[in-house]
Amino acid sequence: MTETESSTTADVTYADLSAFQRDVLVVLRRLESSEEDSYGLAIKRRLEDRYDDDVNHGRLYPNLDELVEFGLVERGEIDKRTNRYTLTAAGLSLLQAHADALDELLR
């Protein structure tokens, strides 16, 4: 990770993300907790279940790219045509901090 990437990651807060990007992080966490691979089409399907509507590739992949740029998601290769997306430690930490804040609020 370069110096620019780490400072970008440190600057990103949960509130900086769009609702769609937040949902992508939640979907990635759920996929990582299941037996299903976290590739683009699996993410798309889970989001469509969540929204009960189609998710356009032109919406999904630019948002995944931005989450990668923020250092919250890592892109790896399953094969030559398929990428795997996983939460980074920073992405997981961001989700956990939000969950902790909600937990505190609801006590």
N, C-alpha and C positions, 0 to 999 in steps of 0.2 A: 504494500500500500504506500502510495506516495504521500508527501507532506500535504499536498493539496487535498487529496482524498480524505485523509484523517481529519483535517480541519473542517471539511464539508460535512463529514459524518457528525462531528461534534456540534455543528451548528444546526442540524436538522432536529426539529422537535415534532412530536405527534401532531401538534396543531398546524405545523407547516405542510403536512401531507393533505392531499385531497381525500375525500371520503372513499373514493374508488381505490386509491393507493393504500389506505388503511385496511380496506376490505381485502386487498391482495395480500397484505401481510398476514391477516387472520387466516385466509385460505391456505397460505403457505404453511403456517403453523399447524393447521389441521391435517394437511397432506403429510407433513413430516411425522405427525403422530400416528398416521395410518400406514397401511402397507402399500399405498398407491404412490407411484413416482410423481414428483412435482415438476412435470414438464408443461409447456404452454397450454396444450389442449385440456389437460386435467385441471389446470387452474381456471381456464375458460369455463369448463363444465360446472365446476363448483361455484363460480361467480354467477353463472346463469341460474343455478338452483337458488342461490341467495336472492337474486333480483327477480326471478321468475320472468326473465326476458333475455333476449340474445345479447351477447357481448361481442362487439366488433373487434376483429384482430387489430384494426387500426387504432383502437383505444387501448387494448391490453398491452401490446408489445412496447409502445412508447412509454407507458407507465412502468412496465418492468425495467426498461432501460434506465429510466430516471431513478428508480429505487436502487438499481445497481450503481449508478453514479453517486448516489447518496451514501453508498456503503452499507445499506440495510439488507440488500439481497446480493447473493453471489450467483453468477451464471457459470455452469459447467456443461460439459458435453456428455450426452448419453450415447449418441452416435453422430455421424457426419451431418445428419439432418435435424437432430433433436437436441435441444438444450434442456438441462435440468436447472431449476431455480431453487435456491435454499436461502433461508434466513441466515444472516451473519450474526455474530455475537451482538453487534450493535443493534440489529433489527430485533432480535429476541429481547434485548434489554429495553428497547423502546416500547415494545408490546407489554413487557412485564411491568414497567413503570406506570403505564396507562392502566393496566389491570389493578395494580396496587392503589392507584389514586381513586379508581372507581370503588374498590373494596372499602377504602377508608371513608369515602363519601356515603356509602350505603350502610355503614355500621350504626 
